[in-house]
Amino acid sequence: MPDTEIIEQLKQGNENAFRRLVENYQKLVVNTCYGMVRNREDAEDIAQDVFVEVYRNVDSFRADAKLSTWLYRIAVNRSLNHIRDNKKHKWFQSVESEVEAKNRQLLQLESSKVDQPEYDLENKQRAIILHGAINSLPENQKVAFTLSKYEELSYQEISEVMEMSVSSVESLLFRAKKNLQKKLHKCYKKKCM
């Protein structure tokens, strides 16, 4: 069923159209939210909120944008709201809990596979450091970077989601990459791992 038909049926209150919408876009929405909040359970909760918001506000959907663009925009905004609402949980605590979880997973892997290569641990640690650096970026840079690198959206698509010009997106991504280079260079210079 094409997106236009799903939208029209949603406007009429058709529950099957809502189920179809969720089936078609759940993975996209959850992955977008996860790219922002870095917690699977939170991402799934936020995704539910996104679909509820779509259902409630389907009448305000403008057909001049793609449905996926509208969903990205809502998902990003909901994720940013979640991050703002949970500022009391400092970034360091989330990294610590992520490290603990990864270490538990690695211990389980090591106990089940004695010949596990040691570089897997280093790769996991590098991923944690990278995600920490991404999370420390200014909000707009983080959003643009996440949509570009994790969601693989084009600059044009990102500009539609973020409601800004393509040149502004290019500038944000350039600054995000520069900031990440500085943060990661300092970390590796200090031997964070």
Secondary structure, DSSP 8 states (H G I E B T S, - for coil): --HHHHHHHHHTT-HHHHHHHHHHHHHHHHHHHHHHH--HHHHHHHHHHHHHHHHHHGGG--TTS-HHHHHHHHHHHHHHHHHHHTTTS-HHHHHHHHHHHHHHHHHHHHHH-TT--THHHHHHHHHHHHHHHHHTS-HHHHHHHHHHHTS---HHHHHHHHTS-HHHHHHHHHHHHHHHHHHHHHHHHTT--
